[in-house]
Amino acid sequence: MLDLLVIMLERVGMIVAVAFILTRFQFFKNLVYRDKLNRRQEIAAILFFGFFGIVGTYFGVALDTNTLHFNSVSAVLSSEEAIANSRVIGVVIAGLLGGYRVGIGAGLIAGIHRMTLGGFTAVSCGLSTIIAGAVASIFYRKGRALKPLAVFGIGALAESMQMSMILLISKPFEQALTLVKVIGIPMILANGVGTALFLLIVHNVISQQEKVMALQAQKMLRIANQTLSYLRTGMNTVTAQAVCNILFRELQPSAVAMTNQTDILAHIGLADDHHKVGSSIRTDETKDVIQHGELVVVNDGTIHCDYPGCQLGAAVIVPLIQRGETIGTLKLYYPSEKVITDDNIELIVGLSSLLSNQLEIAETDHAYQLAKEAEIKALQAQINPHFLFNSMNIIVSLIRTDPDQARKLLTSLSYFLRQNVTGTTASQITLEQELLHVKAYLEIIEARFIDRLTILYEVDDHLLFEKIPPFTLQPIVENAIHHGINDMENNSVVRMTVRDLGGEIEIKVEDNGKGILPERLAVLGKMQLESESGTGVGLFNINSRLLMLFGDQATLRIASKENEGTVISFRIPKLGVKV
């Protein structure tokens, strides 16, 4: 009995080796961790574990119940022979991992095969194999959480049922009893241990693989977080140097390098004495990657560097892709090709995709900024084109009555138009320039109102060098005049306030005019409005520009009461930069 137990445990060792090999197959990983298999996966699992059960049968030994001698399993057994085997391990594992369809399916394949071999236990062993798959599937929902001792119990139970079936069905009974006495305990113990070891190894190996993958994912996220801020500005010598430093620190290869299509942008580590920034690409392999856009793994001593005595050994070179075109390469060098594992290659390929995506994002951001600037220019060009015609009419009327005033207004108009041209080529100007633009506009307006309009300025002088988008204040002032005080016969006031709020500047334009109706006030500045008094395009454009440049905190704030006037204000960040 002890000899048979040793033989069975040796066979179990083979099963354990197979379990380790199985962990390398993706379908088996899916079987272990997926709650429900699809039809194709179920069929694959049934065939696999059925075949596994057949192999377990042939890994056994044939016992002659008359002589009690063990022989190798042959294709056909005599009527006195039975098999001590590990068939039940594959069937039980099938039920535990795949459920009743997989367990019974694998049991049918392995069981029917056992029946074809003959022997006086053919039927009992075949039936018990099928039943083992069904019994194991009872524990299917708990299969991933079962402890090794519990799995040992399930395997031992399945084998015990086989011994019971032999005693109940196989004839003659005396021969069956002799067989069970000899092989019963060894098979129950060996198959229980084998089942437990099989599942334990599978879970441990796959769990270890997942830990490695999790660490790689964590490392990738850490690298992505560190490199994103650099690659946002595109790929150049500065950003490439920063990225290579990060990769050299995180991955610890012999060297890290990045190139564009012709030159070395950065090289950190071994051989940096001749792989210098700005020099032409030195290796043929890098040129091949740029030409074909495919990963290349370079073995020891085959890096074709044109520098005598170059110490670089093995390397992985991957392309950096932008818009489907190879724009450069990422190269990681190692002391030996033995260090370059499949996991390393997978990580480097992931890094290539990561860096390529970051460069795509950088280009998209740049295109967005250009589009935003173009939109701002378009908004600027839309502001009050009719003002020129009104101004010219005023000047024409003054030429006869007051030539000096006409000359003065013409100078103001000239300055105003010059600022308009300058503003369309600048995204920001100083507050001083913007206020001068507004004053030029108001000098023309005051000529029309003739002592009916008072303009008040309350400006913190130290803020005059702060920046503001051009054409921001003049449309607000124009709105106050045309829609606020235009119909007032006297005592009309427009007040402009620029004050320091610490980190922000508050700019406010107030008038004491007729105010804005509540229903119009609710949407003013948020959309263009059609009405007899105007479209609201000026305030809408200003609000759009402020939001695009400074965010929600810079939105226009409009407060108004009927016949009491209107206050329009906004806040922009204070940069403290003098020009």
QUITA-V723495 format. One record per residue. PSI is psi as a letter, one per 20 degrees, with the letter a starting at -180 (* if undefined). Layout:
PSI + PSI
This chain:
g + h + g + h + g + g + g + h + h + g + h + h + h + h + g + h + g + h + g + g + h + h + i + i + p + h + h + h + g + h + h + h + i + p + h + p + q + r + g + g + h + g + g + g + g + g + g + g + h + g + h + h + h + g + g + h + g + i + i + a + q + p + p + o + i + g + i + k + q + p + r + q + p + r + h + p + q + r + i + i + q + r + p + o + r + k + h + h + g + h + g + g + h + g + h + h + h + i + a + h + g + g + g + h + g + h + h + g + g + h + g + h + g + h + h + i + i + b + q + i + j + g + g + g + h + g + g + h + g + g + h + g + h + g + g + h + i + h + j + g + h + j + h + i + i + p + q + h + h + g + h + g + g + g + g + h + g + g + h + h + h + g + h + g + h + g + h + h + g + q + q + q + h + h + h + g + g + g + g + h + h + g + i + f + g + g + h + g + g + g + h + g + g + g + g + g + g + g + h + g + g + g + g + g + g + h + g + g + g + h + g + g + h + g + h + g + g + g + g + g + h + g + g + g + h + h + h + g + h + g + i + h + j + a + o + a + h + g + h + h + g + g + g + h + g + g + h + h + g + h + h + l + a + h + q + p + q + q + q + b + i + h + r + p + h + q + o + p + b + q + k + i + h + i + m + q + p + i + r + q + p + h + q + h + h + g + h + g + g + h + g + i + k + q + q + p + o + p + r + p + j + j + o + m + p + j + p + p + k + p + i + p + d + q + q + p + p + q + q + p + p + p + k + j + p + o + i + a + q + p + p + p + q + q + h + q + i + h + h + n + r + h + h + g + g + g + g + h + g + h + h + g + g + g + h + g + h + h + h + g + g + g + h + g + g + g + h + g + g + g + h + g + h + h + h + g + g + g + g + h + i + i + o + m + i + i + h + g + g + g + g + h + g + g + g + g + h + i + h + h + h + n + h + g + h + g + g + g + h + h + g + g + h + g + g + g + h + g + h + g + g + h + h + i + j + q + h + q + r + q + h + g + h + h + h + h + g + g + h + g + g + h + h + g + g + h + h + h + h + n + j + i + p + p + p + p + p + n + p + o + h + i + i + h + i + q + q + q + p + q + k + g + h + g + h + g + g + g + g + h + g + h + i + f + j + h + j + p + h + r + k + p + p + p + p + p + p + o + q + p + k + e + i + r + p + p + p + p + p + q + r + k + b + i + a + p + q + g + h + h + h + h + i + p + i + h + r + p + q + p + r + h + i + r + i + j + h + g + h + g + g + g + g + g + g + g + g + h + h + i + a + h + i + j + q + p + p + p + p + q + q + p + j + i + r + q + p + p + r + r + p + q + q + o + h + k + p + q + *
